């Protein structure tokens, strides 16, 4: 009966979609993803990694009616190379700095031979083993467009992907960081009533990629994002998400460390209230020697909000000298909010240093009393303690200017929400 229900849900969802026109390597990748999706079906509550989050709103044939609001550009004040994605299409910058190439997915698909051919859907397919990620397969099969970004050297300015609009968008981005190159990707914007985004990042030996996004009050109500990353030797990936409010947000990250001395840091600071449901599901695989990974997730919840963290560190046979760190913590500002955590370690090497921890607690009343006794108003004192709690996650932003910008943004949100 469960399998039958999953297939029915899959057929209902697919009936609302049309595979984009075009053949070649892009068409073949879409066909492969569609075949894989039909084989596994849409996710359901009985699936292992969907036990804490009801996927109904994400798989329904039509999205719930929602009108996302906007409080402006959250990266305002940062000098960026901005790409806008809206109902009219994708607007690319007129000029690009040295070491950077940007085109649309549709443009890349018109070429018989393109570097994105070896990445589009490839990292997603690898990340769907052994745990199927059907919503990512759906995206690969039906995303009509997205961005194709290649860094061939150090890129002087961050690339800002700004999405605006409503509806039920499917966007798929492919990023390639060549050996010795470095690029920063910033994301923001309204996602629509429901959104499904995939980003595949391939970091070659010695490459560096920073991936930062703000999912703020202007973010859509039902959102599922996927980050698939493949790391070469001596490469570095730093990914950070600041998420506030919204109704249902599920951010999935699947990272493979395949070259010796690679490093991957992924972090999130989230806060919300009421019907806020925020799910971070992370899978980091160590398949090379002397690699480092960090997972730092902090959530602040009140008025009955729900936070979910599912994080796994998989250390394969031969991945000696692995350093894996994972921490998930929640701060509950009332008795009605809930934090659900499922940390996992699976280790097949013997020379490793791996740890995980998860805690849930309330505001430190002693610290709150100390601040109040010094004349700090209750609201301001609470905000200070919340910022202190989230500080470890913000420290994962390597760029000082960007970290200060995000911290200021967070403080501003706390004052107004």
N, C-alpha and C positions, 0 to 999 in steps of 0.2 A: 504494500500500500504506500509506503514511504517513497519507494522508487517511482511508482506511478504518479504520485503527487509532484515529485520533482520534475518529471518529464512533462507533465501538464503545465506546470509553471514555466518551464523552458519554452514550450510551444507557444504559450500565450505571449511571452515576452518577445520572442522572435517574430511573431506575426506583426508586431508594430514597427519592425525595422527592415531596412533594405541595405544589402551589401553595396557599398559605393562602387561606382563604375570604374573600370580600369583593370588591366591585366598585368602581365609581367610579374616581377618579383613581389610587388606589393599585393597584387591579386592572389598570388599563391600563398602568401603569408596569411591573408585574410581567410582563405578557404581552409587552411590548416587549423587556424584558431576556431573557426566555426565547427569543424569536425570534432575537435577536442571538446568544445562546449557541449555539443549534442551528446557526446559519450558520457559526460559526468553530470550534466544537468545543473540547474540553478541551485544555489546554496539553500539549506534549510536549517531549522533550529537543532536538528539531530546531528548535523555535521560537527565534528570535533571542535573546530575553531569558530563556530557560530553559536555555541551554547549560550554565550552571554549577551549576544546582540541579535535581535530579531531582524532578519534580512527582508521581510515582507515589503517594506517601503522601497527597498533598493531593486527588487525584482518584479514589482507589479507592472502590468502592461503600461500604465500611465502614471506619471508622478503626481503626488499630492499637490494641490494648488498652493502656491507659495509665491510671495513677492519679496525677494531679498531687498534689504535696505543697504545703503552705502553711506559711510561717513568719510568718504574721500580716499585718497591714495595713501595707504599706510606706509609706503616707502618714500613719501614726499620729503624732500630735503637731501636725499641721496642722489648723487650724480650717476645716472644709469643709462644703459642702452635699452630703450623701451620698445617692446613688441606688444601690440594691442590685438586681442582676439575678441570680436563682438559679432553681433548678428550679421553684419555686412561682410565678415570674413576676417582675414589676418592682414594687419598693416605692419610691414617690415620697416626698419630704419632706412633712411636714404643712404647713409654711409656707415661703414663699420670700421672699427679699429684694426690694427694689424693683429694677426693671430686668431681672427674670429670669422667664421662662416655661418650664415643663417639662411635657411630657405624654408618653405612650407613642405609638409609631408607630400602634398599633391604634386608639387614641383619635383621633388626627389623621385616620386614614383613614375614620372614620365621618362626618366633616364633608364636605359637598359642596364647600365652598370653604374652603381652608386654605392658609396661606403655604407649607407644606411641599410642596404640590402642584407648585410651580414648581422644586423642588430635588430631590425624591426620584428617584433614577435619572438625573436630568438631568446632574449633574456627573460621575457615573460614566460615562454614555454619551459625554460630551464627552472624558473622559479615556481612553476606549478607542479614540480616533482620534489618530494613525494606527496605534498599536500596540494590538491587541486584548488585553483583560484579562478572560479568560473566567471566572476565579474570582470576580471582582467582579460580573460579569453573573449568575453563579449566585446570589450573595448577594442582589442586587436582586430576582431572580425568586422566591426562596424564603424570605427572612428573614421570620419570622412577626411579629417585634416588634423594638423598639429604642427609642431616645429621640429626642424632637423638642425641641430646646432653642433658645430665642430670647432674645437679649440686646437690650434696648431702651435701656439706659443702662449706666453703670459698675456692675458687679456686685461687691459688697463682698468676698465669699468665693469661693474656687474651688469648682467643681462636681466632685465626686469620683464617677466611675462605677466601682463595685466589682462585679466579676463573680465568682460562685462557682459550682461545679458541675462535672459531668463530661459525657461524651458527645460530641456532634458539633454544637455550637450554631452558628447563623447569626444574627448581630445586625447591625442597620443603624441608624446614628445620623445625624440631620440637624441641623446647627447653623447658625443664622442670626444674624449680628452686625450690628445696624443701624448706621446712620451715627452716629458719635460714641460708640458703645457699646464696652465692653471686658469680656471674660470670660476666665476661666482654666478649662480642662477638664483634670482629672487622671484617669488611668485606671490600674487595677490589677486583679489577681485571677486565679484559676484559669480557664483557658480550655477545659478538657476534653481528651479524648484527641486531638481535632482541632477546630480552630476557624477560622471564616472571618468576619471582621468588616469592615464598610465604614463609614467616617465621611465624610460630605460636609459641607464647611464653606464657607459663603458669607459673605464679609466685605465689607460695603458701604463706600462712600467714608468714609474717616476712622475706620473701625472697627478694633479691635484684638482679636486672639484668641491666647491662649496654650494650647498643646496639649502636655501632658507625660504620659508614661506610663512605668510601670515593669513590665517583663517579667522577673520574678525567678524564683527557684527554684520558686515556686508556679505558674509559667506552664505551659501545656499542652505536650505533646510535639510536635505537628504543628500549626503555626499560620501562617495567612496573613492579614495585615491590609492594609487599603487606606485611604489618605487621599487624598481628592479635595478640592482647595480652589480657590475662585474669588475673586480679589482685586480690589477696587475702587480708585479713586484715593486716594492718601495712606493706604492701609490697611496693616496690619502683621499678619503671622502668624509666630509662633515655635513650632516643634514640636521636641520633644526626646524621645528614647527611651533609657532605660537598660535593657539586656537582658543577662541572665545565665543561662548554662546552657540547659536545654531540649535538644531533639533537632533539630528542624527549625523554623526561624523564617524567614519571608519577609515583610518589611515593604515595601510598595509605596507610593510617594507621587507624586501627579500634581498639580502646582500651576500655575495660569494667572494671570499678572499682566496684567490687562486694563485697569487704570486708571493714569494717570500718577502717578509718585512713590510707587508701592506698594513694599512690601518683604516678602520671605518668607525666613525662616531655618529650615532643617531640619537637625537634628544627631542623632547617635547615639553612645553609648559602649557597647560590647558586649564581653563576655569570656566564654570558655567553654573546656571541655576535652573530650577524648574524642570522642564522636559528635556533639558540638555542630556544627551547620551553620547559619550565620546569613547571610542574604541581604538586603541593602538595595538596592532598585531604585527610582530616583528620576528623575522627568522634570519639569523646570521650564521653562515657556514664557514668554518675555517678548513681550508683544504691546501694549506701551504705552511711552511715553517716560519716561526718567529713573527707572527702577525698579532695585531692588537685590535680589539673591538670594545666599544663602550655603548651601553644603552642606558640613558638617563631620562626617566619619565616622571613628571610631577603633575598632579592634578589637584585643583582646588574646587570643591563642590559644595553647593548649598541649595536650600529649598527643594530637596528631593532629587537633585541631579544624580546621574549615574556615570561612573568612570570605569573603563575596562582596560586592562593591560594583559596581553598574551605575548610573552617574549621567549625566544629559544636561542640558545647557543649550541650549535652542533660542531664538534671537533672531530674531524675524520682521522682515520688511521694514518699516521705519518706526519700529522700537523703538530710537530713538537714545538715546544717553547711558545705555545699559544698563551696570550694574555687576554682573557675575556672578562668583562665587568658588566654587570647588569643590576640596576636599581630602579624600582618602581615604588612611588610613594604617593599617598593622597592625604589631603587636609580637608576634613569634613567640618563644615561650619554649622551644621545642625544634625539632629538625630535622624532625619529622613533621607539623607543622601547615602549613596552606596558606592563602594569601590570593590571591583572584582578583579583578582589578579591570578595569573597562571604562569609563573616563571618556570623555565625548563633548562636543564643542562643535559646534554647527551655527548659523552666523551669517549673516544676510542684511542687516545694517545696518553702516554704516561708522564710526560714532562710538560705539564701545563699549570697555569695559575688562573683558575676560573672561579668566579663568585657571583652569587645573585642574592638579592634581598628585596623584601616587599613589606612596607609598613603602612598602617592607616592610623590617623590620630586626629585630635581636635586642636584648636588653638591653645598654645601654652599659656595657661592662666597666670602663671607667675610672671612671665615676660610681659603679658598684657597689663597686669597690675603695675609693674615697674614703669612702663611707658605712661600709663594713666596717672600715676603718682607724680610724674614729671611734667604734667600739664598737657600731655598729648591727647586730643579728643579721641573718643572711642573708635570712630570710623577711621581716622588717620592711623591710629595705633594698630588696628586690624590690618590695614593695607600694608603697613611696614612689615608686619610679621608674615603676611602672604608673600611679599616681594622677597623676603629673606628665605622663605621656604622654597621659592622657585629659582633662587640664585644659582644652584648647582647646574640646573638645566641650561640656563642662559650662558654659563661659562663655556659651554660647548661651542658657542659662536666664536670662532678664532679671530675674526676681525674686530678690533677694538671699537671702531666707529659704528659698525653695524650692531655690535652688542649693546652699545650705549643707546643707539636709536631704538632698538627693540625694547630695552628696559624702560626708556621714556614712554614708549607707546603703551607698554603694559601698565605703567603707573597711571597714565592718563585714563585708560579703560577702567581701572579700579576706582578712580575718583568719580567716574560718571555712571558706573554700573554696579 
